[in-house]
Amino acid sequence: MNFYNRFTQAARTFQDGLPWLAPPLSAKAKTVRRAMRVGPRPLINPAAQMIVLFSPKSACTNVAVWFFHHLGKAAEAREFSRWPHHYRLQVYYDSQLYKDACKQDLTNFKVVRVVRDPYDRVASGFRHAMTTRRARPVIAAQLNDPDIETKGMSFEQFLTFLEAVDLTACDPHFALQRHPLEDVLPVDHFINISTEDLMARLSEIERDFGLAPPGPEMAKWLAELKGHKRPKQGFAVAPDLHTRRFTEREATYGPWPDHEALLTPALRERIRKLYAADIAAYLKSPAPSN
């Protein structure tokens, strides 16, 4: 054996003994790695070979709690904050666990995708805009309407704001749901929370991955988070609710309109144009008009 062959064999033996010295990634794996950097960054469970794609305003809080439970980080996340996204953003993405997972070849991981009907999600995003103090000044400046801060905003105004911003680079609660990873990897489990029972579907996914059913700790945490979802005083009932200004207090405590009361045929058409990519990807047929 000549020197070159001996050197090559020794190099290969050395590499085999170092798991961190991975072989070159395929072109597909590199594309996956680039897509993983796009926010909201997907969640990775390396032991289960699972990637979870979520969207803000699409039951993402429940999905995060479920994910951290099966990652074995639920107790740590709950101790860090009642709100699981604090742990996700401030701890999980910077953890060595996540960094190491991102370095793996993820092309054979199974993808769980959780979405919400785009029409329903926009209506929910409207309430989020009214309850989030950092969102209102941005919207008021874009619409040149300082009264939004004191007198509130209508759903129609909210759509006008969305029509003026880049939905691929704005507040993630209003942005398009479609993620570039979906163009690279197939989705093995798809959940539309507007038409399916989220927890029932997650139970099915647990069985597919061979994951043990969650215990009472997860149910307790989810119960603690229920209060933020809806105003406490029910819904307002009146004609032309889509043009009426609603305040932060109404968005927080009620009365607040049902989503269907806001989604008039004309506004549905505007949403259809704005979120065409999501509608094409996630809805089997056009949403019916009122």
Secondary structure, 3 states (H helix, E strand, C coil): CCHHHHHHHHHHHHHHCCCCCCCCCCHHHHHHHHHCCCCCCCEEECCCCEEEECCCCCCHHHHHHHHHHHHCCHHHHHHHCCCHHHHHHHCHHHCHHHHHHHHCCCCCCEEEEEECCHHHHHHHHHHHHHHCCCHHHHHHHHHCCCCHHHHCECHHHHHHHHHHCCCCCCCCCCCCCCCHHHHCCCCCEEEECCCCCHHHHHHHHHHHHCCCCCCHHHHHHHHHCHHHCCCCCCCCCCCCHHHCCECHHHHHHCCCCCHHHHCCHHHHHHHHHHCHHHHHHHCCCCCCCC
